[in-house]
């Protein structure tokens, strides 16, 4: 089905004349909607104001011509004018503005308050749409107007499937059953969208998709779907359209619910529309669930395929040509890093680096050569998370254990990729230690290392505490916890001071949060790494009191307090980052100041506080100096600034 909205502008209309048009429209609607003389084309007047008449148009098939609709609307308008006893001259403009709309827009117009005054029997009107307007209508979007030529350097669809699609073009306007559906295995939402766009373009080109209507489903729709027994109204009239289901941020249970909503018997699925599932790469459970629920229709899996060296050279040449540049084979080989294979993103990144750092600088701005080299060298070292881990001050036992954990998980990932039997790795950890011992910093670095090693797809750190996880009302907490697990998909979920979730009341929201965390840790063990962090004694008591948590934690990392010398090294880093220099008398003054403080309560944070206090004392000291000496002391800290004896 197709849906349209038409607007006919009125001129010099008065309120009395508007009411006359409404009365006649009420009588004509049954004729032009239920008993339309034009086969398959149904028209309603949905709204009349002193400025416009709004039409709602539904076409039972596809490829309705705007001119055809316009003619029928003009016929309707003329009859409306005649029966309203209103002269057409000076009242109606000549052209009706018609545009295609989604079913959502159609239903919204149908649900307006003033609409009830226009019709006696709204149920029979909706029967023609094959939907119940009081039930869930999933959100839709309109695909852009189709253009046969698509400007894109990316070709994600495998050649054998592309040949099958292009060899099977059918007669224009014919709705056929879909022979296969598609799975896009890509965790990056941007790349997944590009793959989906290519699939849709090729299917439209082959006339397998002939409607512009596109339903989009994700975890955010589950609440509405559950309320309506997972029945999606739109599917009953989507012939020739497409459904995109994003399972990239869903746990396995939510994913199964969404899959069932598309292929449920209640939705009377007849395969007259294409379905594209977006699933996280490297997680076989969701594709297995798709195949298990939908056993009738085969699926073609498409991902961000990797190219051989020769194919990468062709791709690089094409990118250069699009930028009005020519690259020889030798130049391409020098630009491409020595790898076994390449992704499109890697090739684009290599070209971009070469274009900006080599071609542009060497050709036009050689004076920036040294600066550019410094920038890329610095960025390269900053981006290497393993280097950053090794650069951390102290924490030798922590770094040694973390490197062993990384090696263990990398090896487990390799075994998983080589074995046909999928076994969850289980990467959850416990970080114990006093505040300021770099637990969060190490967690963030580990997340990046897991991304670089291919253990996790995104490698971000999502930090939460009790206030983030516990809802205010019954039923909120479990959904909130699941939402944070979805947000941490392909990343690390860092739960700080998790023992604060424990309440005396076993039926409390905190207990609900813990139970949901345990469940999600198991469901998302291949996709989310959970790191619990907090004081050593409290965290061990918290974990040991919950068998579900204890059995799912693979490693415990204890973060020791920093020694005095290590804290001074941290102070040197603070000073360096803020362009300050430390005089030779700073160290003894700083270490002496620590003797009166409990470093366990602050560690690295204590150093930051001492650094800020030192800057305040420095300001007081400098302002007592003669004007001529103040400038030379602006970025210099001395022992007196840390409580030492002034020189």
MOKAMO-V744080 format. One record per residue. N is the residue number from 1. RES is the residue in three letters. PSI is psi in whole degrees, 0 to 359 (999 if undefined). OMEGA is omega in degrees with one decimal (999 if undefined). BURIAL is # if it has 16 or more other C-alpha atoms within 10 Angstrom, else .. Layout:
n,res,psi,omega,burial
N,RES,PSI,OMEGA,BURIAL
N,RES,PSI,OMEGA,BURIAL
//
This chain:
n,res,psi,omega,burial
1,UNK,152,173.3,#
2,UNK,148,-179.6,#
3,UNK,140,-177.1,#
4,UNK,156,172.9,#
5,UNK,131,177.9,#
6,UNK,140,178.6,#
7,UNK,127,178.2,#
8,UNK,118,-177.2,#
9,UNK,141,178.8,#
10,UNK,151,178.2,#
11,UNK,141,175.0,.
12,UNK,38,-178.2,.
13,UNK,142,177.9,#
14,UNK,165,-176.8,.
15,UNK,322,179.6,.
16,UNK,318,179.7,.
17,UNK,326,178.1,.
18,UNK,317,178.5,#
19,UNK,325,177.4,.
20,UNK,319,178.0,#
21,UNK,321,179.8,#
22,UNK,318,-179.0,#
23,UNK,315,-179.9,.
24,UNK,320,179.8,#
25,UNK,322,179.0,#
26,UNK,324,-179.4,#
27,UNK,325,-174.9,.
28,UNK,340,-173.2,#
29,UNK,320,179.3,#
30,UNK,326,179.9,#
31,UNK,315,-174.6,#
32,UNK,349,177.4,#
33,UNK,290,-174.9,#
34,UNK,325,-175.6,#
35,UNK,46,-175.9,.
36,UNK,136,178.7,.
37,UNK,341,177.5,.
38,UNK,118,-172.7,.
39,UNK,122,173.9,.
40,UNK,353,-176.9,.
41,UNK,122,-175.0,#
42,UNK,135,-174.2,#
43,UNK,138,172.9,#
44,UNK,150,164.1,#
45,UNK,120,-174.6,#
46,UNK,338,-175.7,#
47,UNK,140,175.5,#
48,UNK,124,173.1,#
49,UNK,181,178.4,#
50,UNK,356,-178.8,#
51,UNK,331,-174.6,#
52,UNK,156,165.8,#
53,UNK,126,-177.6,#
54,UNK,126,178.9,#
55,UNK,144,167.3,#
56,UNK,127,-175.3,#
57,UNK,134,175.5,#
58,UNK,129,177.7,#
59,UNK,128,-172.6,#
60,UNK,334,-176.7,#
61,UNK,212,179.3,#
62,UNK,168,174.4,#
63,UNK,37,174.0,.
64,UNK,137,-179.8,#
65,UNK,135,179.4,.
66,UNK,323,-179.2,.
67,UNK,320,178.4,.
68,UNK,315,178.8,.
69,UNK,317,-179.1,#
70,UNK,317,-178.9,#
71,UNK,316,-179.1,.
72,UNK,320,178.5,#
73,UNK,320,178.1,#
74,UNK,320,177.7,.
75,UNK,316,177.9,.
76,UNK,313,-177.8,#
77,UNK,319,-179.9,#
78,UNK,316,179.2,#
79,UNK,322,177.7,.
80,UNK,316,-179.7,#
81,UNK,317,-177.1,#
82,UNK,314,-178.4,.
83,UNK,338,178.1,.
84,UNK,355,-179.0,#
85,UNK,40,179.0,.
86,UNK,133,178.0,#
87,UNK,134,-180.0,.
88,UNK,330,-177.1,.
89,UNK,126,177.3,.
90,UNK,1,-177.9,.
91,UNK,306,-177.1,.
92,UNK,138,170.3,#
93,UNK,169,-171.1,.
94,UNK,331,-171.0,.
95,UNK,137,172.8,.
96,UNK,125,178.9,#
97,UNK,114,-175.5,.
98,UNK,134,177.7,#
99,UNK,147,178.6,.
100,UNK,143,-179.9,#
101,UNK,169,177.2,#
102,UNK,168,175.4,#
103,UNK,327,176.9,#
104,UNK,312,-179.7,#
105,UNK,319,179.4,#
106,UNK,313,-178.4,#
107,UNK,325,177.6,.
108,UNK,318,177.5,.
109,UNK,324,179.8,#
110,UNK,336,-175.0,#
111,UNK,359,179.9,.
112,UNK,150,-177.1,.
113,UNK,317,-175.4,.
114,UNK,347,-175.9,.
115,UNK,327,-178.0,.
116,UNK,336,179.8,.
117,UNK,352,-174.7,.
118,UNK,344,-171.5,#
119,UNK,145,177.4,#
120,UNK,319,-172.1,.
121,UNK,88,-178.9,.
122,UNK,334,-178.2,.
123,UNK,314,-179.5,.
124,UNK,329,176.7,.
125,UNK,315,-177.9,#
126,UNK,337,178.5,.
127,UNK,325,178.7,.
128,UNK,336,179.1,.
129,UNK,350,-177.1,#
130,UNK,33,178.6,.
131,UNK,163,172.3,#
132,UNK,114,-173.0,.
133,UNK,344,-179.8,#
134,UNK,352,179.7,.
135,UNK,178,-169.4,.
136,UNK,126,171.9,#
137,UNK,111,-176.2,#
138,UNK,153,-177.4,#
139,UNK,144,178.3,#
140,UNK,162,167.7,#
141,UNK,159,176.7,.
142,UNK,128,174.6,.
143,UNK,149,177.9,.
144,UNK,157,177.8,.
145,UNK,132,-172.4,.
146,UNK,135,172.8,.
147,UNK,129,-174.7,.
148,UNK,323,-179.3,.
149,UNK,132,-179.1,.
150,UNK,119,-178.4,.
151,UNK,103,179.0,.
152,UNK,137,177.3,.
153,UNK,349,-177.0,.
154,UNK,138,175.3,.
155,UNK,95,-175.9,#
156,UNK,327,-175.1,#
157,UNK,128,178.1,#
158,UNK,146,-174.1,.
159,UNK,319,-176.6,.
160,UNK,323,178.1,.
161,UNK,323,177.9,.
162,UNK,320,178.1,.
163,UNK,318,-179.9,.
164,UNK,319,-179.7,.
165,UNK,312,-173.7,#
166,UNK,336,178.6,.
167,UNK,356,-175.3,.
168,UNK,35,179.9,.
169,UNK,142,-176.8,.
170,UNK,175,-175.8,.
171,UNK,138,-176.8,.
172,UNK,136,176.5,.
173,UNK,3,-178.7,#
174,UNK,125,176.9,#
175,UNK,120,-178.6,#
176,UNK,165,173.1,#
177,UNK,143,180.0,.
178,UNK,129,-178.9,#
179,UNK,329,-179.4,.
180,UNK,163,170.5,.
181,UNK,178,-168.5,#
182,UNK,145,172.6,#
183,UNK,123,175.8,#
184,UNK,108,-178.2,#
185,UNK,87,-177.0,#
186,UNK,123,-178.1,#
187,UNK,333,178.9,#
188,UNK,115,-174.8,#
189,UNK,324,-178.9,.
190,UNK,313,179.3,.
191,UNK,320,177.8,#
192,UNK,319,178.0,#
193,UNK,320,179.2,.
194,UNK,320,178.0,#
195,UNK,315,178.8,#
196,UNK,318,179.8,#
197,UNK,321,179.3,.
198,UNK,318,178.4,#
199,UNK,312,-178.3,#
200,UNK,319,179.6,#
201,UNK,314,-178.2,#
202,UNK,322,178.8,#
203,UNK,325,176.2,#
204,UNK,322,179.0,#
205,UNK,325,179.4,#
206,UNK,5,179.2,#
207,UNK,22,173.0,#
208,UNK,334,168.5,#
209,UNK,117,-177.2,#
210,UNK,0,177.6,#
211,UNK,150,177.2,#
212,UNK,353,-176.8,#
213,UNK,131,-177.5,#
214,UNK,118,176.1,#
215,UNK,135,177.1,#
216,UNK,130,-178.4,#
217,UNK,142,174.8,#
218,UNK,183,-178.6,#
219,UNK,332,-178.4,#
220,UNK,343,-179.8,.
221,UNK,353,-172.8,.
222,UNK,323,-178.4,#
223,UNK,313,179.2,.
224,UNK,320,179.9,#
225,UNK,318,-179.1,#
226,UNK,321,179.7,.
227,UNK,333,-176.0,.
228,UNK,31,175.7,.
229,UNK,32,176.3,.
230,UNK,26,176.2,#
231,UNK,124,180.0,#
232,UNK,110,-175.8,#
233,UNK,319,-173.6,#
234,UNK,330,-173.3,#
235,UNK,340,-176.4,#
236,UNK,347,-179.4,#
237,UNK,29,-175.7,#
238,UNK,18,-176.3,#
239,UNK,127,179.1,#
240,UNK,3,-178.6,#
241,UNK,199,-176.8,#
242,UNK,145,176.1,#
243,UNK,127,176.1,#
244,UNK,121,-178.2,#
245,UNK,113,-178.3,#
246,UNK,107,179.0,#
247,UNK,16,-172.5,#
248,UNK,336,-177.0,#
249,UNK,33,-177.9,#
250,UNK,146,167.6,#
251,UNK,173,-171.7,#
252,UNK,326,-179.4,#
253,UNK,315,177.9,.
254,UNK,322,179.5,#
255,UNK,316,179.6,#
256,UNK,323,178.7,#
257,UNK,317,179.4,#
258,UNK,319,179.4,#
259,UNK,315,-179.9,#
260,UNK,327,-179.7,#
261,UNK,330,179.4,#
262,UNK,322,-173.7,#
263,UNK,20,-177.7,#
264,UNK,153,179.3,#
265,UNK,327,-179.7,.
266,UNK,332,-179.7,.
267,UNK,0,175.7,#
268,UNK,52,-176.3,.
269,UNK,125,-178.2,.
270,UNK,11,176.9,.
271,UNK,35,175.2,#
272,UNK,10,173.5,#
273,UNK,154,-178.6,#
274,UNK,146,177.7,#
275,UNK,131,177.6,#
276,UNK,120,175.8,#
277,UNK,130,172.3,#
278,UNK,116,-176.5,#
279,UNK,154,178.2,#
280,UNK,137,179.1,#
281,UNK,147,177.4,#
282,UNK,4,177.9,#
283,UNK,100,-174.0,#
284,UNK,347,-173.2,.
285,UNK,318,-176.1,#
286,UNK,314,174.3,#
287,UNK,323,177.1,#
288,UNK,322,178.8,.
289,UNK,323,178.1,#
290,UNK,312,180.0,#
291,UNK,327,-179.4,.
292,UNK,319,-177.9,.
293,UNK,319,179.9,.
294,UNK,90,-175.8,#
295,UNK,351,-176.3,.
296,UNK,316,-171.0,.
297,UNK,130,175.5,.
298,UNK,157,-179.4,.
299,UNK,141,173.1,#
300,UNK,123,179.8,.
301,UNK,129,-179.2,#
302,UNK,134,179.0,#
303,UNK,182,179.4,#
304,UNK,78,-170.5,#
305,UNK,152,180.0,#
306,UNK,145,-173.8,#
307,UNK,150,174.1,#
308,UNK,172,-179.6,.
309,UNK,315,-178.2,#
310,UNK,318,178.3,.
311,UNK,325,178.2,.
312,UNK,323,177.7,#
313,UNK,317,178.1,#
314,UNK,317,180.0,.
315,UNK,317,-179.8,#
316,UNK,321,177.2,#
317,UNK,319,179.3,#
318,UNK,319,178.8,#
319,UNK,316,178.7,#
320,UNK,318,179.6,#
321,UNK,321,178.1,.
322,UNK,339,177.3,.
323,UNK,21,177.1,.
324,UNK,36,178.0,.
325,UNK,154,176.9,.
326,UNK,131,177.3,.
327,UNK,130,175.0,#
328,UNK,168,177.7,.
329,UNK,319,-179.1,.
330,UNK,319,179.1,.
331,UNK,320,178.0,.
332,UNK,316,-179.1,#
333,UNK,323,180.0,#
334,UNK,330,179.1,.
335,UNK,318,-178.8,#
336,UNK,133,177.0,#
337,UNK,157,-178.7,.
338,UNK,95,179.5,.
339,UNK,163,177.5,.
340,UNK,319,178.3,.
341,UNK,174,-171.5,.
342,UNK,146,170.4,#
343,UNK,164,177.3,.
344,UNK,320,-178.6,#
345,UNK,318,179.3,.
346,UNK,319,179.3,.
347,UNK,315,178.3,#
348,UNK,319,179.8,.
349,UNK,318,178.8,.
350,UNK,319,178.6,#
351,UNK,316,-178.3,#
352,UNK,317,178.6,.
353,UNK,317,179.3,.
354,UNK,316,-177.4,#
355,UNK,317,-174.8,#
356,UNK,322,-173.0,.
357,UNK,337,-178.4,#
358,UNK,295,-174.6,#
359,UNK,305,-175.9,.
360,UNK,315,-177.2,.
361,UNK,310,-177.2,#
362,UNK,325,-176.1,.
363,UNK,318,-170.8,.
364,UNK,328,-173.1,.
365,UNK,62,-178.1,.
366,UNK,339,-179.9,.
367,UNK,345,-179.4,.
368,UNK,5,-175.0,.
369,UNK,311,-177.2,.
370,UNK,318,-179.0,.
371,UNK,318,179.7,.
372,UNK,317,179.5,#
373,UNK,319,178.6,.
374,UNK,318,-177.7,.
375,UNK,312,-177.4,.
376,UNK,327,177.0,.
377,UNK,319,179.4,.
378,UNK,316,-178.5,.
379,UNK,323,179.8,.
380,UNK,317,-179.4,.
381,UNK,325,179.7,.
382,UNK,327,-176.4,.
383,UNK,347,179.7,.
384,UNK,102,-174.1,.
385,UNK,327,178.4,#
386,UNK,320,177.0,#
387,UNK,318,-179.1,.
388,UNK,321,178.4,.
389,UNK,315,-178.7,#
390,UNK,336,-179.6,.
391,UNK,347,-179.3,.
392,UNK,140,-178.9,.
393,UNK,135,179.2,.
394,UNK,214,176.4,#
395,UNK,34,-175.5,#
396,UNK,316,-180.0,.
397,UNK,325,178.4,.
398,UNK,312,-178.8,#
399,UNK,320,-180.0,#
400,UNK,316,-179.9,.
401,UNK,320,-180.0,.
402,UNK,320,178.5,#
403,UNK,322,177.3,.
404,UNK,320,178.9,.
405,UNK,317,179.9,#
406,UNK,315,178.6,#
407,UNK,320,-178.9,.
408,UNK,312,-177.8,.
409,UNK,326,178.0,#
410,UNK,319,178.5,#
411,UNK,320,177.1,.
412,UNK,320,178.7,#
413,UNK,320,178.7,#
414,UNK,318,178.5,.
415,UNK,318,-178.5,.
416,UNK,321,-179.1,#
417,UNK,334,-178.3,.
418,UNK,339,-176.0,.
419,UNK,142,177.5,.
420,UNK,342,178.4,.
421,UNK,118,-177.8,.
422,UNK,121,176.2,.
423,UNK,131,179.4,.
424,UNK,139,-177.2,#
425,UNK,317,-178.5,#
426,UNK,87,-170.7,#
427,UNK,18,-174.6,#
428,UNK,147,-173.2,#
429,UNK,165,176.7,#
430,UNK,123,176.8,#
431,UNK,121,179.3,#
432,UNK,147,179.2,#
433,UNK,168,179.8,#
434,UNK,165,178.7,#
435,UNK,147,175.8,#
436,UNK,14,-179.3,#
437,UNK,19,171.9,#
438,UNK,26,179.5,#
439,UNK,313,179.8,#
440,UNK,319,179.9,#
441,UNK,314,-179.8,.
442,UNK,321,178.8,#
443,UNK,318,-179.9,#
444,UNK,320,179.5,#
445,UNK,318,179.1,#
446,UNK,321,177.7,#
447,UNK,317,179.5,#
448,UNK,321,178.7,#
449,UNK,316,177.8,#
450,UNK,325,177.3,#
451,UNK,313,-179.1,#
452,UNK,328,-178.9,#
453,UNK,355,-179.2,#
454,UNK,12,179.1,.
455,UNK,321,175.2,#
456,UNK,151,-175.1,#
457,UNK,331,-176.3,#
458,UNK,315,176.0,#
459,UNK,31,176.9,#
460,UNK,169,177.8,#
461,UNK,122,177.3,#
462,UNK,113,-176.0,#
463,UNK,132,178.6,#
464,UNK,159,173.5,#
465,UNK,189,-177.5,#
466,UNK,314,-175.8,#
467,UNK,334,179.5,.
468,UNK,328,-169.7,.
469,UNK,336,-173.8,#
470,UNK,125,-179.4,#
471,UNK,168,-178.2,#
472,UNK,334,-172.7,.
473,UNK,164,179.7,.
474,UNK,132,177.9,.
475,UNK,348,-178.0,.
476,UNK,320,-168.8,.
477,UNK,312,-178.3,#
478,UNK,318,179.9,#
479,UNK,321,179.3,#
480,UNK,314,180.0,#
481,UNK,315,178.7,#
482,UNK,322,178.8,#
483,UNK,321,178.7,#
484,UNK,324,175.3,#
485,UNK,321,176.2,#
486,UNK,318,179.2,#
487,UNK,326,-178.7,#
488,UNK,12,179.8,#
489,UNK,128,-178.7,#
490,UNK,15,-174.1,#
491,UNK,194,-179.7,#
492,UNK,129,173.7,#
493,UNK,113,-174.5,#
494,UNK,110,-177.8,#
495,UNK,107,-175.3,#
496,UNK,137,178.4,#
497,UNK,52,-176.5,#
498,UNK,335,-179.8,#
499,UNK,342,178.5,#
500,UNK,349,177.3,.
501,UNK,341,-176.4,#
502,UNK,127,175.8,#
503,UNK,159,177.3,.
504,UNK,327,-179.8,.
505,UNK,116,-177.3,.
506,UNK,342,179.2,.
507,UNK,16,-175.9,.
508,UNK,169,177.7,.
509,UNK,328,177.9,#
510,UNK,318,177.3,#
511,UNK,320,177.1,#
512,UNK,320,178.8,#
513,UNK,315,-179.6,#
514,UNK,314,-179.5,#
515,UNK,319,179.4,#
516,UNK,322,177.6,#
517,UNK,314,179.2,#
518,UNK,316,-179.8,#
519,UNK,315,-178.1,.
520,UNK,328,176.8,#
521,UNK,324,179.0,#
522,UNK,316,-178.2,#
523,UNK,328,-173.4,#
524,UNK,27,-173.1,#
525,UNK,334,178.8,#
526,UNK,350,-167.5,#
527,UNK,334,-176.6,#
528,UNK,132,172.8,#
529,UNK,123,177.5,#
530,UNK,129,175.5,#
531,UNK,117,174.3,#
532,UNK,140,-177.6,#
533,UNK,148,176.9,#
534,UNK,189,178.6,#
535,UNK,146,-172.7,#
536,UNK,308,-175.3,#
537,UNK,311,-176.6,.
538,UNK,322,-178.3,.
539,UNK,320,179.0,#
540,UNK,322,176.9,#
541,UNK,319,-179.5,.
542,UNK,315,-177.6,#
543,UNK,316,-177.0,#
544,UNK,337,-179.9,.
545,UNK,351,-178.3,.
546,UNK,104,-175.8,.
547,UNK,328,179.6,.
548,UNK,318,178.1,#
549,UNK,314,-175.3,#
550,UNK,321,-177.1,.
551,UNK,343,-175.9,.
552,UNK,356,179.4,#
553,UNK,121,-174.9,#
554,UNK,325,-174.5,.
555,UNK,146,173.2,.
556,UNK,128,-179.5,#
557,UNK,119,-179.7,#
558,UNK,126,-177.9,#
559,UNK,111,-179.1,#
560,UNK,161,174.4,#
561,UNK,153,178.8,#
562,UNK,146,172.9,#
563,UNK,170,179.7,.
564,UNK,317,-179.5,#
565,UNK,323,178.8,.
566,UNK,323,177.3,#
567,UNK,325,177.3,#
568,UNK,323,176.2,#
569,UNK,323,176.8,#
570,UNK,320,177.1,#
571,UNK,319,178.4,#
572,UNK,323,177.4,#
573,UNK,316,177.3,.
574,UNK,315,-178.7,#
575,UNK,316,-178.9,#
576,UNK,317,-179.2,.
577,UNK,333,-179.2,.
578,UNK,13,176.3,.
579,UNK,30,176.4,.
580,UNK,151,172.1,#
581,UNK,146,179.9,#
582,UNK,126,178.5,#
583,UNK,165,-173.1,.
584,UNK,336,-178.2,.
585,UNK,2,-178.4,#
586,UNK,317,-173.9,#
587,UNK,308,179.7,#
588,UNK,324,179.3,.
589,UNK,320,-179.5,#
590,UNK,314,-179.5,#
591,UNK,324,178.1,.
592,UNK,322,-179.3,.
593,UNK,333,-179.3,.
594,UNK,337,-176.0,.
595,UNK,332,-178.3,.
596,UNK,6,-176.4,.
597,UNK,152,175.6,.
598,UNK,97,-175.8,.
599,UNK,340,-179.2,#
600,UNK,335,-177.3,#
601,UNK,357,-178.0,.
602,UNK,316,-176.9,#
603,UNK,242,-178.2,#
604,UNK,326,178.9,#
605,UNK,326,177.5,#
606,UNK,321,179.1,#
607,UNK,317,178.6,#
608,UNK,317,179.6,#
609,UNK,317,179.1,.
610,UNK,324,178.7,#
611,UNK,317,179.9,#
612,UNK,321,177.4,.
613,UNK,322,179.3,.
614,UNK,322,178.9,#
615,UNK,327,176.3,#
616,UNK,316,178.2,.
617,UNK,323,178.5,#
618,UNK,318,180.0,#
619,UNK,317,178.9,.
620,UNK,319,179.9,.
621,UNK,314,-176.1,.
622,UNK,322,-177.2,#
623,UNK,345,176.7,.
624,UNK,349,-178.6,.
625,UNK,159,173.2,.
626,UNK,150,-178.2,.
627,UNK,321,-175.1,.
628,UNK,334,-177.2,.
629,UNK,348,-174.6,.
630,UNK,318,-175.5,.
631,UNK,322,-177.5,.
632,UNK,349,-177.7,.
633,UNK,359,-171.9,#
634,UNK,321,-176.3,.
635,UNK,36,-178.9,.
636,UNK,128,175.8,#
637,UNK,136,-178.0,#
638,UNK,174,-177.4,#
639,UNK,323,-179.1,#
640,UNK,331,179.6,#
641,UNK,344,178.8,#
642,UNK,21,176.4,#
643,UNK,6,178.7,#
644,UNK,180,-179.0,#
645,UNK,129,-179.7,.
646,UNK,141,179.9,.
647,UNK,999,999,.
//
